[in-house]
Amino acid sequence: MIYRTMNILLCLVLLIIATEAFQTTHHYSTVHPTALYYFRKDSPPDFYEKYDDENALHIPNRIGITTANWKDEEDATDALTLLVETGVSLVSCENSKSEEMLGRALEDQEYDVAVACSYNTRFKTGGGKSFIVNSLQNSIDRLSSISSVQLVQTKSSRFSLVGLNGIADGMLESIDDGNCDYVGMIDMAPGKLKSMVKKMRKRDDAVSSNRFEYSLANRKNEKWIKRCKKLGVIPFIQYPFGKDFIASGRWTSDD
């Protein structure tokens, strides 16, 4: 059961895994990491404690999981325990049910993890600022055992009237309220990301990450990686083993 859940959890792997795999030679300067730690003292070491291509957001060991496919709470908690003990410390919440499950897990166990919450503006008709602020507050209420999260990720949808200014204002207020430390985007193309970075800089803050799909089976977003690095944004690679391959959930420890 544990291995089955681990197979359907969608990994978020940072840029270094992709760049080292393809021996990329491009280098861009970014802010030196502040080396935030989320491990217990008896946890595995952070093998990427210092890396020059990060901004202030630092994810120990550069790997995380998402709760998108959490269904059975006991199974998910067992998988989370195993992953944390092996060095995975970022958990990205994708829906309200999994937030409640993670909240109970964090209350019952001594997990030191970085929690990220994700929101989609799809079909939202306005009030981008209030949408981000209220959504995050509701997430924190469901998580119950923590008072803030490390990262808020937002997907800007073309099927929405919520503009980038509203998203930026909501993200900034969430940081000012102490409800999150960093903000990032989901599936944002380079041109739009550049605009978002400028809007956050005008507000004296920054876009820390951009999450999108990239794998050996799907390289169409390879240029996004380079643009993210140029903008000082950390790429979070989603489906690193391919959306319809290893990470599809069809494969188990019995295969």
N, C-alpha and C positions, 0 to 999 in steps of 0.2 A: 504493500500500500504506500509506504513512504517513497519508494523509488518511482511509482506511478505518478504520484503528485509532483515529485521533482521533475519528471519528464514534461509535465504539462505546464509547469511554471515557466513563464516567459522571462528569460534572462535579459538584464540590461547590462551590457558590457561596454566599458568606456573605450575611447579611441585607441589606446595603446595596443590592445589585442589585435585590432584590425591592421594598424600601421606596421607592427612588428611582423605580422603574417605576410604582408606584401612588401616588406623592406622599403617602406616609404622614406624618401630622403628629404622631404620638405620639413623645415623647422620654423616655427614662429614663436616670438617671445610672448609670454603671458605672465600674469601676476604670480609670484611664488606662492605656493599653497600655505595656508595657515595650519595645516596638519591637525585637523580635527580628529579626535579619536572617539570611537563608539564601542570599543571592545572592553570586555572584562579583563582583569589582570591575568587570568588563566587562559585567555583566548589565544588563538594563533597570532603570530606577528603580522604586522602590516608590511607586505613585501614591496609596496609602492608608497612608502612613507614620504618620500621626497621625489618629486618629478617636475621637470621644468615646463611641461606643456599644460599645466593645470592653472586654473584661476583660484579664487579663494575657496571654492567648494572642493572638498577632498573626500573621496569615497575609498575607505580602506580596501586594499586588494582589488579595487577597480571592478567590482562585480556586484550585482544586486538581483533581486527577484521581484516579480509582481504578483499581486493577489488576484489577478483577473480570473483565474480558474479555480479559486478556492470554493469548495462545496462542502466536503465533510470536515467539520471543525477538528475532530481528533486527529485525522490524517494530516490536515494542514499544519497543526501545531507540532506534530511529530517531525514533519519535514522541515519546518522552520527551525526547530531545535538542532537538527542535524546540520543544516546549512550554516547557522550561526556558529556552531562549534567548529566548523571547518573554515571559517573566515569570511563568510558572506554577511554583510552588516547593513545593506540598504534594502528596505522593503517599500515598494511602491504600491499604494492602495488605489484600486481602480473602481470600486463601487462601495455602496453603503454597507452591504452585508459583510463584506470582507473587512471593512473598518471595524465593525463591531467584534468580529472574530479576533482580529489582531489586538484590539483593546483588551479583550479578556485574556489573551495569551500573554500580553505584556504585564498584566496585573498578576497573573499566576506564576510567571517565571521571571527570573532576573536577566531578561534580555537587554543588552545595551545595543540598540540598533538605531540607525538613522531612518526616519519615516518620511516618505514622500506622498503627497496626495495629488491626484490628477483630475482635471475638469475639462469638459468639452462645451464650447459655446454654441454647438449645433442647435438650431431652431430657437435660440434665445432672441427676443425681440428688442432688447435694450437694457440699460442699466448694467453695463459691464462691470463697473466698479463694485456695485452692491452684490452682483452675482458672485464675483470672486471672494469678496469679504464674507458674505453670508454662507457660501458653500464651504469655505475653510472652517468657519466657526462650527458649522454643523458636523463636519468631519471630526474636529477635535472633541466635540461632545460625544460622538459615537465611539471614538477611540478611548475616551473616559480616563484612562490611566496616565495620559500625558497632557501637558498644557500647551504644547506647541509642536510643530513639525519642522524638519530640517529643510524641506524643499516643496514648493508648490509648482506643479507643471500644468500649463494650460494649452489646449488646442484651439486655435482660431479657425472657425469654420466659415466657409463661403455661404453656407445656409444659415446665416445669422446676421442680425443688425448690430451686434456688439463689435465695436471698432477696436483698433489697437490702443488708442488713447484710454478707452475705458478699462481694458485689460491692464495696461500699465498702471493706471491710477489704483485699481483694486489690488494689484500686487504690492505696490508701494505702501498702501495703507495696511495691508496684512503684515508687512515687515515692521512698520512703525508701531503696530499694535502688539508686537511681540509674538504673533501667532506663527511666524515662519522665519527662517534665517536666509533662505535663498529662493530665487524664482527661476523657472525655466519654461521652455516651450515644447510643444509636441508636433512633429511632422511639419515644421515651418521651413519653407523653401528659403534658399539663401538671400534672395532679394528682399523678401518680407522680413526675414530675420535681421538683416542689416538695418531696416527701418525701425524694428522693435528695439534693437540695441541702442540706436540713437535716441529713441523716446525715453528709455530708462536712464541713459546717461544725462539727459536734460533734467531728470528728476534725482540726480546724484546717486544713482544705483546702477545695477547691472543685470543683464541676462546671464545666468550662470551655466545653463545647459540647454540642449535641444535634443529631443528623443525622436529617433526615426529608424526605419528598417534598413538593414544592410547585412549581407551575408555572402558566402561564396556562391550561393545559388542566385543571388539578386544583388548586382553591383550598381544598379542604376543611380543610387544616391552617393556614389563615391565622391563626386565633386562637393557634396554637402559637407563631408568631413573636412576637406581642405578649407572651405569657406568658414566653417565654424572655428577652426584653429586661427584663421586670420583675424576673426572678430573677437578672439579671446573667449569663445564659448566652448564648453566641453560637450562633445557629441556623446549621447547615450545610444548605444547600438541595440536596437530591438530585434528579436528573432535572429540572433547571430548564427544559429544553426539552420536557418531557413524556416519560414512560416509554415510550409507544408512538408517539412522534412523531420528532423529530429525533434524540434520543438512543437510539433503539431499535436502531440498527445496521443498519437496512434501507436507510438513505440513504447514498450515497457521493458522491464528488466528480463522478461521471458523471451524477448525477441532476439 
